[in-house]
Amino acid sequence: MSKKKVVHYINQFYAGIGGEESASVGLSTKDEPVGPGLALAKALGDDYEIVKTVICGDNTIAEQAKILLPQIVDIVRKAQADLFIAGPGFNAGRYGLGCGSTTAAVTEELHIPAVTALFSENPGTDLYKNRCYILQTDNNARQMNSVIDQVAAFAKRLIAGD
């Protein structure tokens, strides 16, 4: 059995590029897990491989979503992904918008399993709750590892058609 291919979306902060001063960084990719993707790869296990990490600054995705979402969908398509995971974005507003919009776009355009995780009051939750799977998180990232485990478990259920 071949490994399931995963594309993971994260922002500039979790990619290690920087905080607010780097929020306008453009779209880029890495052919490996980055930041929380390392924990995600471990939680998903040996049957899954993060083949691409999509990285975009919070300002950039919020301001240029109409231009960038088709590009991100194309990245996922070209990677021949079986699964798309964004974040988790917790209660980071613009990051939540990026997580929600990318997950919704992949869900609607590619019809592959896709999931993100956001705090209930994140603006991305309200905007995208009817368009994609959004697991609920706490207000902050202190529970990153447990949320990653929950996202991985849910993603495996999606892959299994559960």
C-alpha positions in Angstrom: 0.0 0.0 0.0 1.4 3.4 -1.0 1.4 6.2 1.5 -1.4 8.8 1.5 -0.1 12.2 0.2 -0.8 15.2 2.5 -0.5 18.9 1.8 -0.3 21.1 4.9 -1.0 24.8 4.9 0.6 27.1 7.6 1.3 30.8 8.0 4.6 32.7 8.2 4.8 32.4 12.0 4.6 28.6 12.1 7.0 28.3 9.1 9.6 30.1 11.3 9.8 33.2 9.0 8.6 35.7 11.6 5.6 37.3 13.3 3.7 40.4 12.3 6.7 42.0 10.7 6.6 39.1 8.2 2.9 38.8 7.7 3.1 40.1 4.1 5.4 37.4 2.9 4.2 35.8 -0.3 3.1 32.2 -1.1 5.8 29.5 -1.0 6.1 25.8 -0.6 8.5 23.3 0.9 8.6 19.6 -0.1 8.6 18.5 3.6 6.8 19.0 6.9 7.5 22.4 8.5 6.8 23.7 12.0 3.6 22.0 13.4 3.8 19.7 10.3 6.5 17.8 12.1 4.1 16.8 14.9 1.4 16.3 12.3 3.5 13.8 10.3 4.2 11.9 13.5 0.5 11.9 14.5 -0.6 10.7 11.1 1.9 7.8 11.2 3.8 5.8 8.6 0.9 5.4 6.2 0.9 9.2 5.5 3.5 11.6 4.0 3.4 15.4 4.0 4.6 15.9 0.5 4.1 19.7 0.4 3.9 22.5 3.0 2.1 25.6 1.6 3.3 28.7 3.4 1.7 32.2 3.2 1.8 35.3 5.2 -1.4 36.2 7.1 -1.7 39.6 5.5 -1.1 38.2 2.1 -3.8 35.5 2.2 -6.3 37.9 3.8 -5.7 40.6 1.2 -5.2 38.4 -1.9 -7.4 35.4 -1.4 -9.1 35.6 -4.8 -5.7 35.4 -6.5 -4.0 32.9 -4.2 -6.7 30.3 -3.6 -6.7 29.1 -7.2 -2.9 28.8 -6.9 -3.1 26.9 -3.7 -5.7 24.5 -5.1 -3.4 24.0 -8.1 -0.4 23.2 -5.8 -2.6 20.6 -4.0 -3.8 19.2 -7.3 -0.2 18.9 -8.7 0.9 17.2 -5.5 -1.8 14.6 -6.2 -2.8 14.9 -2.5 -5.1 12.5 -0.9 -5.6 14.9 2.1 -5.3 18.6 2.9 -4.8 20.0 6.4 -4.6 23.7 7.3 -3.3 25.0 10.6 -4.5 24.6 13.3 -5.3 28.3 13.4 -6.7 28.6 17.0 -7.9 32.2 17.5 -5.5 33.9 15.2 -7.9 36.0 13.0 -6.1 36.3 9.7 -4.5 32.9 10.0 -8.0 31.5 10.7 -9.2 33.1 7.5 -6.4 31.5 5.6 -7.0 28.1 7.1 -10.8 28.3 6.5 -10.5 29.7 3.0 -7.9 27.2 1.8 -9.7 24.2 3.3 -13.0 25.3 1.8 -11.4 25.9 -1.6 -9.7 22.4 -1.6 -12.9 20.8 -0.4 -15.1 22.4 -3.1 -12.6 22.3 -6.0 -10.8 19.0 -5.5 -13.3 17.0 -3.5 -10.6 15.4 -1.4 -10.7 15.1 2.4 -9.7 18.4 4.0 -9.8 19.7 7.6 -8.7 22.6 9.7 -9.0 23.5 13.4 -10.1 26.9 14.8 -11.4 28.5 17.9 -15.2 29.0 17.8 -14.8 32.9 17.8 -12.2 32.9 15.0 -13.7 34.8 12.0 -12.6 31.9 9.8 -15.0 29.6 11.8 -18.0 31.7 11.1 -17.2 32.4 7.4 -16.3 28.8 6.4 -18.2 26.6 8.9 -20.7 25.6 6.2 -18.1 24.9 3.5 -15.6 22.6 5.1 -14.7 20.6 8.2 -13.5 22.8 11.1 -12.6 21.1 14.4 -12.9 23.3 17.5 -9.9 24.4 19.5 -9.1 26.4 22.6 -8.5 30.2 22.3 -4.7 29.8 22.0 -2.0 27.4 20.8 -1.0 26.0 24.2 -2.7 22.7 23.3 -1.0 22.4 19.9 0.0 18.8 20.3 -3.3 17.5 21.5 -5.1 19.5 18.7 -2.7 18.0 16.1 -3.5 14.6 17.4 -7.3 15.3 17.1 -6.8 16.7 13.6 -4.8 13.6 12.6 -7.4 11.2 14.0 -10.2 13.1 12.2 -8.3 13.2 9.0 -7.7 9.4 9.1 -11.5 9.0 9.6 -12.1 11.2 6.5 -9.7 9.1 4.4 -11.4 5.9 5.6 -14.8 7.3 4.5 -16.0 7.3 8.1 
